[in-house]
Amino acid sequence: MAKRIILYRHGKSDWGAQYGSDHDRPLAKRGIESAEIMGKLLGNSNQIPELAITSTALRAKQTLEISIEKGVWTCEVQEDEALYYSGPDEILGIINKINNDFSKIILVGHEPKWTTLCTRMIGGGEVRFPTASMARIDYDVDDWDDIEYGYGELRWLQQPSFFTKGKFDL
């Protein structure tokens, strides 16, 4: 069974809010709206993940919570501080340890990690991750442990702005 990974960058954060550290920065209104759109996108397109792993940063957790609610997803949710503190190699290590009962996952995290990770997974190219963007990468493998750089296929890259310009009604 093939493995499907969605990399999801958190929504726009509120730089004007009161927060202690970068880790505690919340979503801005635009970030909330984008998380709603992207949650509905996955829900309406029948691409709901079976497992969601989010960074422990507040804005990432809020992005996932809102997306799950608005998209009406049912999936297991985990938090992992490595999605905030670590680099792409460590994140690939997390992917390699996922239980093989799951075939579709979503990771909610940050830039510039997502650009670097995605580019390495698909073997090059140029990928841009504005806030609340998602990229789906497919691997033709049966085990998460077989996921490695250079062999993923970029199936799509979606940005919430495409859906807010009146082109689609989710």
C-alpha positions in Angstrom: 0.0 0.0 0.0 1.4 3.4 -1.0 2.2 6.1 1.6 0.8 9.6 1.4 2.3 12.6 3.2 0.8 16.1 3.4 3.1 18.8 4.6 1.0 21.7 6.0 2.4 25.0 6.9 0.6 26.7 9.8 -1.7 29.7 9.1 -0.6 33.3 9.3 0.4 34.2 12.8 -0.5 37.3 14.8 2.7 39.3 15.3 0.7 42.0 17.2 -0.7 39.6 19.8 0.7 39.3 23.3 2.8 36.3 23.6 5.9 35.2 25.5 8.0 33.4 23.0 7.8 32.6 19.3 6.6 29.2 20.2 3.5 30.8 21.9 2.5 33.1 19.0 -1.2 32.6 18.0 -2.9 32.7 14.6 -4.1 35.9 13.1 -7.6 36.3 11.8 -6.3 35.6 8.3 -4.6 32.4 9.6 -7.9 31.2 11.1 -9.7 31.8 7.9 -7.0 30.0 5.9 -7.1 27.0 8.2 -10.8 26.8 7.8 -10.5 26.8 4.0 -7.7 24.2 3.9 -9.6 21.9 6.3 -12.6 22.0 4.1 -10.5 21.4 1.0 -9.2 18.1 2.4 -12.6 17.1 3.8 -14.4 17.9 0.6 -11.8 16.2 -1.6 -11.9 13.0 0.5 -8.2 13.3 1.3 -8.5 13.2 5.1 -5.4 11.9 6.8 -5.5 9.0 9.2 -2.8 10.5 11.4 -2.0 14.2 12.1 1.2 15.2 13.7 1.6 18.8 14.7 4.4 21.0 15.9 3.9 22.0 19.6 3.9 25.7 18.6 0.5 27.3 19.3 -0.1 28.6 15.8 0.5 25.1 14.3 -1.8 23.4 16.9 -4.5 26.0 16.2 -4.2 25.5 12.5 -4.7 21.8 12.8 -7.6 22.1 15.3 -9.4 24.5 13.1 -8.8 22.5 10.0 -10.1 19.3 11.7 -13.2 21.0 12.9 -14.1 22.8 9.6 -13.1 19.9 7.4 -14.9 17.4 9.7 -11.9 15.1 9.8 -11.6 12.1 12.0 -8.0 11.2 12.6 -5.5 10.4 15.3 -3.7 13.5 16.5 -0.2 13.7 18.0 2.1 16.6 18.9 5.9 16.5 18.4 8.2 19.3 19.4 10.7 18.1 16.8 8.5 19.7 14.1 9.3 23.0 15.7 12.8 22.6 16.9 14.5 20.1 14.5 15.5 20.1 10.9 14.4 18.1 7.9 16.6 15.0 8.6 15.1 14.6 12.1 11.6 15.1 10.7 12.3 12.4 8.1 13.3 10.2 11.0 9.9 10.8 12.6 8.2 9.8 9.3 10.3 6.6 9.2 9.0 5.5 12.6 5.2 5.9 11.8 3.1 2.8 12.4 2.5 1.0 9.1 -1.2 0.7 9.9 -1.4 4.4 8.7 -1.1 5.1 4.9 -2.1 8.8 4.9 -0.6 11.4 7.3 -0.4 15.1 7.6 2.5 17.0 9.3 1.8 20.6 10.5 4.9 22.7 10.8 7.0 25.6 9.7 9.1 27.3 7.2 11.8 27.1 6.0 11.7 23.4 7.1 8.8 22.5 4.8 10.4 23.9 1.7 13.6 22.1 2.4 11.9 18.8 3.4 9.6 18.8 0.4 12.3 19.6 -2.1 14.5 16.8 -0.8 11.7 14.3 -0.7 10.8 15.0 -4.4 14.5 15.1 -5.5 14.8 18.8 -6.3 12.9 21.6 -7.9 11.6 24.7 -6.3 8.7 24.7 -3.9 7.2 27.7 -2.2 5.2 27.4 1.1 3.2 30.5 1.9 1.3 30.3 5.2 -1.4 27.6 5.3 -0.2 25.9 2.2 -0.3 22.1 1.8 1.8 19.8 -0.4 0.9 16.2 -1.0 3.8 13.8 -1.6 3.2 10.2 -2.5 5.6 7.3 -2.1 5.2 3.9 -3.7 6.3 1.9 -0.6 4.7 -0.3 1.9 6.7 0.8 5.0 7.3 4.2 6.3 10.8 3.1 7.1 11.4 3.0 3.3 10.6 6.7 2.8 13.8 8.5 1.8 14.8 11.6 0.0 14.5 11.8 -3.8 11.8 9.2 -4.4 8.6 11.1 -3.5 6.1 12.3 -6.1 4.6 15.8 -5.6 0.9 15.2 -6.4 -0.3 18.8 -5.6 0.6 22.0 -3.8 -2.4 24.1 -2.7 -2.5 27.6 -1.2 -5.6 29.1 0.5 -5.4 32.3 -1.6 -6.4 30.2 -4.6 -9.7 29.5 -2.9 -10.3 33.0 -1.5 -10.3 34.7 -4.9 -13.7 33.4 -5.8 -12.6 30.6 -8.0 -14.0 27.8 -5.9 -16.7 27.5 -3.3 -15.7 25.0 -0.6 
